[in-house]
Amino acid sequence: MEYENKEKLSDESPAKVDGYGIHESGVNDVHDVHDVETVPANVLSRSLKGRHMQMIAIGGSIGAGLFVGSGNPLSTGGPGAVVLGYSFVGLLLLFTVQALGELAVLYPVNGAFFNYAVRFIDPAWGFAMGWDYALGWLTVLPFEISAAGLTIDFWRTDINIGVWIAVFLFILAGVQVFGVRGYGEVEFALSLLKITGVLGFILFGIIVDCGGVKSDPRGYIGAKYWYDPGAFQNGFPGFCSVFVTAAFAFGGTELVGLAAAEAADPRKTLPQATKQVFWRISFFYVISLLIVGLIVPSNNPDLLGASNSNTKSSPFVLAITLANVNGLPSVFNAIITISVISVANSCTFASTRTMQALAANNMGPSFLKYIDKKGRPIWCILIQIAFGLLAFINEASSGPVVFDWLLSLSGLSYFFVWGSICLSHIRFRHAWKAQGHTLSELPYQAQFGIIGSYLGLLLNWLALIATFYVSLYPVGGPFLNSNYFFQEFLAGPIVIFFYFFWKCWTRFRGPLWVATMDIDLLTGMRGFDKDEEPPVKSSYRTWMMGTIRGLF
């Protein structure tokens, strides 16, 4: 099979069933896949470079979920549970992002995740994944804007938070004016600042742990807090409680696949981003949390107030405060503020592109698929900004309760999305082989192959089971409490609702599971020229050098 033979691929591309949510022409909104005449007038702009792609994956992840949200699992699970839990999710993402990279290089289509689920698994499941993912990011935005306002409270308690909510919402709306390039440049700059902050904290933490800070009365600490109060707290439930927080913290790593449709050269930039981002994320998360666990005792009463917006209870800020270093708490609080704004910026990108792709595939209101001449999905952006106005709920006394329910839609949903990516890759590989293709034809192969996707799918299921268990039996109770269960596990029923909604909407047309031989491998495939450089085969030396480059 030759990728450059676009006319042959186009002629062989089968028409799609409406129940699948795909255009009958068999063409999604990818303007350079096949030479057809049905391409829409306006398409998403392909202006993201390699540096944007890599920083998008990092910028969508490192945020308040790490800097502030990690305080709660540190208190309930202990430092050992935090390091193991975040390492578990990092390993899960290693397999997931590799699978996503293989699919996204070959099919850099808009709305990557749900498109792959529609094609390789089941249209109804793809619909459920798409709207669950979009809804999750829609609800995270007002929370992140409110969190950004609360970070200012660290310095100024005399200014109403509503003022800062309005300011940050206006800034985010302004970024959208410049389209995807503006988003990419802002994310690149903010991510550099966050990375610098994390590296600075790691160095600071090592010095504190070794007793190198004269203002710290504790002197040499070493692994003292891993023995007293201990590495693990509250047994197995304490360990399970880490997973949802870790998923929320890592959420956004998969954005590199979503951005493929707007990348200038996905074949070159996507493999680089998928290979490097795991090592960067794991290094910044696991190492920084290991340092936090060494210099902040898990029984510190201030950690009990840790949430994704209360920066005064951030374990990172507490680590600096306990060392009695003047000025540095304010510096790191500023980094947290930047991080929250960065995540809010990613919220806008993720939700708008997913909603536009859903509408373009007849799985959403038709007006949402409109793209202006500058490649911006205007109506989707307006809806996302409108959701941002929910941040003003924080002004009400019941605001925290409302936000708890809104956030229940996001954290757990990542496990469904990541699991679907792994399952899509498994189904793709089976169909690729069954329909007579070889792995040598793929422009990029996942480093762990189909085995990695099986392991990734298994780890996702284990994380879901652990979360289900701790939702029924939370640390400290209440046990078997319906209110607490749905606050922790609401994304599950939402996914089931969307799945059966689409089944009913299409009157159960089409199979419950797309047969291997019926999987369409041609639609949306990007053409590659013969004279393009083949992908570099992975070896121990290239793997090690890639790891070093990925970290630094």
C-alpha positions as CSV (number, residue, x, y, z in Angstrom):
1,M,0.0,0.0,0.0
2,E,1.4,3.4,-0.9
3,Y,0.2,6.4,1.1
4,E,0.8,8.8,-1.8
5,N,-1.8,7.1,-3.9
6,K,-4.6,9.4,-2.7
7,E,-7.0,8.9,-5.6
8,K,-7.0,5.2,-5.1
9,L,-7.7,5.5,-1.4
10,S,-10.5,8.0,-2.1
11,D,-12.2,5.7,-4.7
12,E,-12.0,2.7,-2.3
13,S,-13.3,4.6,0.7
14,P,-16.8,3.2,1.6
15,A,-19.7,5.4,2.3
16,K,-20.7,5.6,6.0
17,V,-23.9,4.8,7.7
18,D,-25.6,7.8,9.4
19,G,-25.9,5.8,12.6
20,Y,-22.2,5.9,12.8
21,G,-22.2,9.7,13.0
22,I,-19.9,10.0,9.9
23,H,-20.6,11.9,6.8
24,E,-21.9,9.7,4.0
25,S,-19.0,10.9,1.8
26,G,-16.7,9.1,4.2
27,V,-14.7,12.3,4.7
28,N,-14.2,14.1,8.0
29,D,-13.1,17.7,8.3
30,V,-9.5,16.9,7.2
31,H,-8.7,19.0,4.2
32,D,-5.5,17.3,3.0
33,V,-6.5,13.6,3.2
34,H,-8.1,12.9,-0.1
35,D,-8.5,14.9,-3.2
36,V,-12.3,15.4,-3.1
37,E,-14.5,18.3,-3.8
38,T,-16.7,18.1,-0.7
39,V,-14.1,19.8,1.6
40,P,-15.8,22.5,3.7
41,A,-14.9,26.1,2.9
42,N,-13.4,26.9,6.3
43,V,-11.2,24.4,8.2
44,L,-9.2,24.4,11.4
45,S,-5.9,26.2,11.1
46,R,-2.8,24.0,10.8
47,S,-0.3,26.3,12.5
48,L,0.9,24.4,15.6
49,K,4.6,23.7,15.5
50,G,6.6,21.0,17.3
51,R,7.5,23.2,20.3
52,H,3.8,24.0,20.6
53,M,2.8,20.4,20.5
54,Q,5.2,19.3,23.2
55,M,4.3,22.2,25.5
56,I,0.6,21.7,25.0
57,A,0.9,18.2,26.5
58,I,2.8,19.5,29.4
59,G,0.8,22.8,29.9
60,G,-2.4,20.9,29.9
61,S,-1.2,18.8,32.8
62,I,1.0,20.6,35.2
63,G,-1.4,22.8,37.2
64,A,-3.3,23.1,40.4
65,G,-4.0,19.4,40.4
66,L,-0.3,18.9,41.2
67,F,0.5,22.0,43.1
68,V,-2.6,22.1,45.4
69,G,-4.7,19.0,44.8
70,S,-1.9,16.6,45.8
71,G,-2.2,17.8,49.4
72,N,-5.4,15.9,50.0
73,P,-4.1,12.4,49.0
74,L,-0.9,13.2,50.9
75,S,-3.0,13.6,54.0
76,T,-5.3,10.6,53.5
77,G,-2.9,8.2,51.8
78,G,0.6,9.3,52.9
79,P,3.7,10.0,50.8
80,G,4.2,6.4,49.7
81,A,0.7,6.1,48.4
82,V,1.1,9.5,46.5
83,V,4.3,8.4,44.8
84,L,3.0,5.0,43.9
85,G,-0.4,6.3,42.8
86,Y,1.0,9.0,40.6
87,S,3.6,6.6,39.2
88,F,0.7,4.1,38.4
89,V,-1.2,6.8,36.4
90,G,2.1,7.9,34.8
91,L,2.7,4.3,33.6
92,L,-0.8,4.1,32.4
93,L,-0.3,7.2,30.3
94,L,2.9,5.9,28.9
95,F,0.9,3.1,27.1
96,T,-2.0,5.4,26.3
97,V,0.0,8.3,24.7
98,Q,2.0,5.8,22.6
99,A,-1.2,4.3,21.3
100,L,-2.6,7.7,20.7
101,G,0.6,8.8,18.8
102,E,0.3,5.9,16.4
103,L,-3.3,6.6,15.6
104,A,-3.0,10.4,15.4
105,V,0.0,10.3,13.0
106,L,-2.0,8.1,10.6
107,Y,-5.4,9.8,11.2
108,P,-4.8,13.4,12.3
109,V,-8.5,14.1,12.3
110,N,-10.4,16.7,14.4
111,G,-11.8,15.3,17.6
112,A,-9.3,12.4,17.6
113,F,-10.4,10.5,20.7
114,F,-14.1,10.2,19.9
115,N,-13.5,9.7,16.1
116,Y,-11.3,6.7,16.9
117,A,-13.9,5.2,19.2
118,V,-16.6,5.7,16.6
119,R,-14.6,4.0,13.9
120,F,-12.9,1.2,15.8
121,I,-15.2,0.4,18.7
122,D,-18.8,1.5,18.4
123,P,-20.5,4.8,17.3
124,A,-22.5,5.1,20.5
125,W,-19.4,4.6,22.6
126,G,-17.6,7.3,20.6
127,F,-20.6,9.6,21.1
128,A,-20.4,9.0,24.8
129,M,-16.7,9.6,25.0
130,G,-16.9,12.8,22.9
131,W,-19.6,14.5,25.0
132,D,-18.2,13.2,28.3
133,Y,-14.8,14.7,27.4
134,A,-16.2,18.0,26.2
135,L,-18.5,18.3,29.2
136,G,-15.6,17.6,31.5
137,W,-13.5,20.4,30.1
138,L,-16.5,22.7,30.0
139,T,-17.1,22.3,33.7
140,V,-13.4,22.5,34.6
141,L,-13.1,26.0,33.1
142,P,-15.2,27.9,35.7
143,F,-13.5,26.0,38.5
144,E,-10.0,26.9,37.2
145,I,-11.0,30.6,36.7
146,S,-12.3,30.6,40.3
147,A,-9.2,28.9,41.5
148,A,-7.1,31.6,39.8
149,G,-9.0,34.3,41.6
150,L,-8.6,32.5,44.9
151,T,-4.8,32.4,44.4
152,I,-4.8,36.2,44.5
153,D,-6.3,35.9,48.0
154,F,-2.9,34.8,49.1
155,W,-1.8,38.5,48.8
156,R,-5.0,40.6,48.7
157,T,-8.0,39.6,50.8
158,D,-9.6,43.0,50.5
159,I,-10.5,42.6,46.8
160,N,-13.7,40.6,46.0
161,I,-12.9,37.4,44.0
162,G,-15.5,38.3,41.4
163,V,-13.1,41.1,40.2
164,W,-10.4,38.6,39.5
165,I,-12.8,36.1,37.9
166,A,-13.8,38.8,35.4
167,V,-10.2,39.8,34.7
168,F,-9.1,36.2,34.0
169,L,-12.2,35.4,31.9
170,F,-11.5,38.5,29.8
171,I,-7.9,37.4,29.3
172,L,-8.9,33.9,28.2
173,A,-11.5,35.4,25.8
174,G,-8.8,37.6,24.4
175,V,-6.5,34.7,23.7
176,Q,-9.2,33.1,21.5
177,V,-9.2,36.1,19.2
178,F,-5.8,34.9,17.9
179,G,-7.0,31.4,17.2
180,V,-4.9,28.2,17.7
181,R,-1.6,30.0,17.1
182,G,-2.4,32.3,20.0
183,Y,-3.3,29.4,22.2
184,G,-0.1,27.6,21.3
185,E,2.1,30.6,22.0
186,V,0.5,31.3,25.3
187,E,0.7,27.7,26.4
188,F,4.4,27.6,25.3
189,A,5.3,30.6,27.5
190,L,3.3,29.6,30.5
191,S,4.6,26.0,30.4
192,L,8.2,27.3,30.4
193,L,7.5,29.3,33.6
194,K,5.9,26.2,35.2
195,I,8.7,24.0,34.3
196,T,11.2,26.5,35.7
197,G,9.2,26.7,38.9
198,V,9.1,22.9,39.4
199,L,12.8,22.5,38.7
200,G,13.5,25.2,41.2
201,F,11.3,23.6,43.8
202,I,13.0,20.2,43.4
203,L,16.4,21.8,43.9
204,F,15.1,23.7,46.9
205,G,13.5,20.6,48.4
206,I,16.7,18.6,48.1
207,I,18.6,21.4,50.0
208,V,15.9,21.5,52.7
209,D,15.9,17.7,53.1
210,C,19.6,17.7,53.6
211,G,19.4,20.4,56.2
212,G,21.0,23.1,54.0
213,V,18.5,25.9,54.9
214,K,19.7,27.8,58.1
215,S,16.3,29.2,58.8
216,D,14.7,25.7,59.0
217,P,14.8,24.6,62.7
218,R,14.3,20.9,61.7
219,G,17.9,20.6,60.3
220,Y,18.5,17.3,58.4
221,I,15.3,15.6,57.6
222,G,16.1,12.7,55.3
223,A,13.3,10.1,55.3
224,K,12.1,11.0,58.8
225,Y,8.5,11.6,57.7
226,W,8.3,8.3,55.9
227,Y,8.7,6.6,59.3
228,D,6.8,9.1,61.4
229,P,3.9,9.5,60.7
230,G,4.6,6.8,58.0
231,A,4.7,6.3,54.3
232,F,1.1,4.9,54.1
233,Q,-2.0,6.1,55.9
234,N,-5.5,4.5,56.1
235,G,-4.5,1.3,54.4
236,F,-5.9,0.2,51.1
237,P,-8.6,2.9,51.0
238,G,-6.0,5.6,51.5
239,F,-4.0,4.3,48.5
240,C,-7.2,4.1,46.3
241,S,-8.1,7.7,47.2
242,V,-5.0,8.9,45.2
243,F,-6.3,7.8,41.8
244,V,-9.0,10.4,41.0
245,T,-6.7,13.2,42.1
246,A,-3.9,11.8,40.1
247,A,-6.1,11.5,37.0
248,F,-7.3,15.1,37.4
249,A,-3.7,16.2,37.8
250,F,-2.5,14.3,34.7
251,G,-5.6,15.2,32.7
252,G,-4.6,17.1,29.5
253,T,-1.6,14.9,28.6
254,E,-3.8,13.5,25.8
255,L,-4.3,17.0,24.3
256,V,-1.3,16.3,22.1
257,G,-3.5,13.9,20.1
258,L,-6.4,16.3,19.9
259,A,-4.0,19.0,18.6
260,A,-2.9,16.7,15.7
261,A,-5.6,18.1,13.4
262,E,-4.1,21.6,13.8
263,A,-0.4,20.5,13.6
264,A,1.6,21.7,10.6
265,D,3.5,18.4,10.3
266,P,1.9,15.7,12.5
267,R,4.1,12.9,11.2
268,K,7.2,14.6,12.6
269,T,5.9,16.5,15.6
270,L,3.5,13.9,17.1
271,P,6.1,11.1,17.5
272,Q,8.5,13.5,19.2
273,A,5.8,14.8,21.5
274,T,4.5,11.4,22.5
275,K,7.9,10.0,23.1
276,Q,9.1,12.9,25.3
277,V,6.0,14.0,27.1
278,F,5.7,10.9,29.3
279,W,9.3,11.3,30.7
280,R,8.8,15.0,31.3
281,I,5.5,14.6,33.1
282,S,6.7,11.6,35.1
283,F,9.9,13.5,36.1
284,F,8.1,16.7,37.2
285,Y,5.2,14.8,39.0
286,V,6.8,11.9,40.6
287,I,10.1,13.5,41.6
288,S,8.5,16.7,42.9
289,L,5.9,14.7,44.9
290,L,8.7,12.5,46.3
291,I,10.4,15.7,47.5
292,V,7.2,17.0,49.0
293,G,6.7,13.8,50.9
294,L,10.2,14.0,52.3
295,I,9.9,17.6,53.7
296,V,6.1,17.9,54.6
297,P,4.7,15.5,57.2
298,S,1.4,13.9,56.0
299,N,-0.2,14.7,59.4
300,N,0.2,18.4,59.0
301,P,-3.2,19.9,59.9
302,D,-3.0,22.5,57.1
303,L,-3.2,19.7,54.5
304,L,-6.7,18.9,55.7
305,G,-7.9,22.1,53.9
306,A,-6.1,21.2,50.7
307,S,-8.3,21.5,47.6
308,N,-7.6,22.5,44.0
309,S,-8.1,26.2,44.8
310,N,-6.9,26.7,48.4
311,T,-3.2,27.6,47.7
312,K,-2.6,28.3,51.4
313,S,-2.9,24.5,51.9
314,S,-0.7,23.6,49.0
315,P,1.9,21.1,50.0
316,F,4.4,23.0,47.9
317,V,3.7,26.3,49.6
318,L,3.7,24.5,53.0
319,A,7.1,23.0,52.2
320,I,8.5,26.5,51.8
321,T,6.7,27.9,54.8
322,L,7.9,25.2,57.1
323,A,11.5,26.0,56.0
324,N,10.9,29.6,57.2
325,V,12.1,31.1,53.9
326,N,10.7,34.6,53.5
327,G,9.4,35.6,50.1
328,L,9.5,32.2,48.4
329,P,5.8,31.3,49.3
330,S,4.7,34.3,47.3
331,V,6.9,33.4,44.4
332,F,5.5,29.8,44.3
333,N,1.9,31.1,44.7
334,A,2.5,33.2,41.6
335,I,3.6,30.0,39.7
336,I,0.4,28.3,40.9
337,T,-1.6,31.3,39.5
338,I,0.1,30.9,36.2
339,S,-0.5,27.2,36.2
340,V,-4.2,27.6,36.8
341,I,-4.5,30.1,34.0
342,S,-2.6,27.6,31.7
343,V,-5.0,24.8,32.5
344,A,-8.0,27.2,31.9
345,N,-6.4,28.0,28.5
346,S,-6.3,24.2,27.7
347,C,-9.9,23.9,28.8
348,T,-11.0,26.2,26.1
349,F,-9.0,24.4,23.4
350,A,-10.1,20.9,24.4
351,S,-13.8,21.5,24.7
352,T,-14.2,23.7,21.6
353,R,-12.4,21.3,19.3
354,T,-14.2,18.3,20.6
355,M,-17.7,20.0,20.3
356,Q,-16.9,21.1,16.8
357,A,-15.8,17.7,15.7
358,L,-18.9,16.1,17.3
359,A,-21.1,18.5,15.3
360,A,-19.2,18.0,12.1
361,N,-19.9,14.3,12.4
362,N,-23.6,14.8,13.0
363,M,-23.3,14.0,16.7
364,G,-24.2,17.5,17.9
365,P,-26.1,20.6,17.0
366,S,-25.2,21.6,13.4
367,F,-24.4,25.2,14.2
368,L,-21.4,24.1,16.4
369,K,-19.5,22.9,13.3
370,Y,-19.1,26.4,12.0
371,I,-15.5,27.6,11.6
372,D,-14.7,31.1,10.6
373,K,-12.1,32.2,8.0
374,K,-9.3,32.2,10.6
375,G,-10.0,28.6,11.6
376,R,-11.8,29.3,14.8
377,P,-14.9,27.3,15.9
378,I,-16.7,30.5,17.0
379,W,-19.9,29.1,18.4
380,C,-18.0,26.5,20.4
381,I,-15.8,29.2,21.9
382,L,-18.8,31.3,22.9
383,I,-20.3,28.3,24.7
384,Q,-17.1,27.7,26.5
385,I,-16.8,31.3,27.6
386,A,-20.4,31.2,28.7
387,F,-19.6,28.2,30.9
388,G,-16.8,30.3,32.3
389,L,-19.4,32.6,33.8
390,L,-20.3,29.8,36.2
391,A,-17.2,30.8,38.1
392,F,-19.3,33.7,39.6
393,I,-21.2,31.0,41.5
394,N,-18.3,31.1,43.9
395,E,-19.9,34.4,45.2
396,A,-22.8,32.4,46.6
397,S,-22.6,30.6,49.9
398,S,-23.4,27.3,48.2
399,G,-20.6,27.8,45.6
400,P,-18.2,25.1,46.9
401,V,-21.0,22.5,46.9
402,V,-21.9,23.4,43.3
403,F,-18.2,23.1,42.2
404,D,-17.9,19.7,43.9
405,W,-20.6,18.4,41.7
406,L,-19.2,20.1,38.6
407,L,-15.8,18.6,39.2
408,S,-17.3,15.2,39.7
409,L,-17.8,15.1,35.9
410,S,-14.1,15.6,35.1
411,G,-11.6,13.6,37.1
412,L,-13.0,10.1,36.6
413,S,-13.8,10.8,32.9
414,Y,-10.1,10.7,32.0
415,F,-10.0,6.9,32.8
416,F,-12.8,6.3,30.4
417,V,-11.1,8.4,27.7
418,W,-7.7,6.8,28.2
419,G,-9.1,3.3,28.2
420,S,-11.0,4.1,25.0
421,I,-7.8,5.2,23.3
422,C,-6.1,1.9,24.3
423,L,-9.1,-0.1,23.1
424,S,-9.3,1.9,19.8
425,H,-5.6,1.1,19.2
426,I,-6.2,-2.6,19.9
427,R,-9.1,-2.8,17.5
428,F,-7.2,-0.8,14.9
429,R,-4.2,-3.2,15.0
430,H,-6.5,-6.2,14.6
431,A,-8.3,-4.6,11.7
432,W,-5.0,-3.6,10.1
433,K,-3.8,-7.1,10.1
434,A,-7.1,-8.7,9.2
435,Q,-7.4,-6.5,6.1
436,G,-4.0,-7.4,4.7
437,H,-1.7,-4.7,5.9
438,T,1.6,-5.0,7.6
439,L,3.2,-3.0,10.4
440,S,5.9,-1.7,8.1
441,E,3.3,0.4,6.3
442,L,2.6,2.4,9.4
443,P,4.4,5.8,9.4
444,Y,4.8,5.5,13.2
445,Q,4.5,2.5,15.5
446,A,3.7,2.7,19.3
447,Q,6.9,1.7,21.1
448,F,5.1,-1.0,23.2
449,G,2.9,-2.2,20.3
450,I,-0.5,-3.8,20.9
451,I,0.7,-5.3,24.2
452,G,1.2,-1.9,25.6
453,S,-2.4,-1.0,24.8
454,Y,-3.7,-4.2,26.5
455,L,-1.7,-3.2,29.6
456,G,-2.9,0.4,29.4
457,L,-6.5,-0.9,29.1
458,L,-6.0,-3.2,32.1
459,L,-4.5,-0.4,34.3
460,N,-7.4,1.9,33.4
461,W,-9.9,-0.7,34.5
462,L,-8.0,-1.3,37.8
463,A,-8.0,2.4,38.5
464,L,-11.8,2.6,37.8
465,I,-12.3,-0.4,40.1
466,A,-10.2,1.2,42.9
467,T,-12.1,4.5,42.5
468,F,-15.4,2.7,42.6
469,Y,-14.4,0.9,45.8
470,V,-13.2,4.1,47.6
471,S,-16.4,5.9,46.5
472,L,-18.4,3.3,48.4
473,Y,-16.0,3.1,51.3
474,P,-14.1,6.4,51.6
475,V,-11.4,7.2,54.1
476,G,-13.2,8.2,57.4
477,G,-16.7,7.5,56.0
478,P,-19.5,7.9,55.4
479,F,-19.8,4.4,54.0
480,L,-22.3,3.5,51.3
481,N,-23.4,7.1,51.1
482,S,-25.2,7.8,47.8
483,N,-24.4,11.5,47.9
484,Y,-20.7,10.9,48.3
485,F,-20.7,8.1,45.8
486,F,-22.1,10.2,43.0
487,Q,-19.9,13.1,43.8
488,E,-16.9,10.8,43.3
489,F,-18.3,8.5,40.5
490,L,-20.8,10.7,38.6
491,A,-18.8,10.4,35.3
492,G,-19.7,6.7,35.2
493,P,-23.5,7.1,35.0
494,I,-23.0,10.1,32.6
495,V,-21.1,7.9,30.1
496,I,-23.8,5.2,30.3
497,F,-26.5,7.9,29.7
498,F,-24.7,9.3,26.6
499,Y,-24.2,5.7,25.3
500,F,-27.8,4.7,25.5
501,F,-29.0,8.1,24.3
502,W,-27.2,7.7,21.0
503,K,-28.4,4.1,20.7
504,C,-32.0,5.3,21.1
505,W,-31.4,8.4,18.9
506,T,-30.3,6.1,16.0
507,R,-32.9,3.5,16.8
508,F,-30.2,0.9,17.5
509,R,-29.1,1.0,13.8
510,G,-25.8,-0.6,13.2
511,P,-24.0,-3.3,15.2
512,L,-23.3,-3.1,18.9
513,W,-19.6,-3.7,18.1
514,V,-18.0,-2.8,14.8
515,A,-16.8,-6.0,13.1
516,T,-13.1,-6.2,12.4
517,M,-13.5,-6.5,8.6
518,D,-16.1,-3.7,8.6
519,I,-13.7,-1.2,10.3
520,D,-12.9,1.6,7.8
521,L,-9.1,2.1,7.6
522,L,-9.1,4.6,4.8
523,T,-11.3,7.6,5.7
524,G,-9.3,10.4,7.3
525,M,-5.9,8.7,6.5
526,R,-3.3,11.3,5.8
527,G,-1.3,10.8,2.6
528,F,2.5,10.5,2.9
529,D,5.0,10.9,0.1
530,K,7.5,8.2,-0.8
531,D,10.4,10.5,-0.5
532,E,9.6,11.4,3.2
533,E,12.2,10.2,5.7
534,P,11.1,6.9,7.3
535,P,10.7,6.9,11.0
536,V,13.8,6.1,13.1
537,K,13.7,2.7,14.5
538,S,13.9,2.6,18.3
539,S,17.0,1.2,19.9
540,Y,18.4,1.2,23.4
541,R,20.7,4.1,22.5
542,T,18.1,6.2,20.8
543,W,15.7,5.4,23.6
544,M,18.1,6.7,26.3
545,M,19.0,9.8,24.3
546,G,15.4,10.5,23.7
547,T,14.7,10.2,27.4
548,I,17.5,12.7,28.2
549,R,16.2,15.1,25.6
550,G,12.7,14.6,26.8
551,L,13.6,15.6,30.3
552,F,15.6,18.6,29.5
